[in-house]
Amino acid sequence: MIRWMLVIFVAVIVFSSALPWLEKLGLGRLPGDLRFTLFGRKFSLPFASTVLLSTVLFLLVRLL
């Protein structure tokens, strides 16, 4: 359980850093993605995009 939580946490960090590029593809703006401003800084937590990309990656690996 802790291993999967760590994997999801790392995936959220990676997708957050790649978010400007991924927004051009439409990711990062899904209904489950959180965006907020705190102390003048914009934060984005792409939970739905992370789940979507993880599912797609899982299916690709499973089929290959």
Beta strands, then each sheet from edge to edge (+ up, - down):
strand 1: 34-38
strand 2: 41-45
sheet 1: 1+ 2-
end
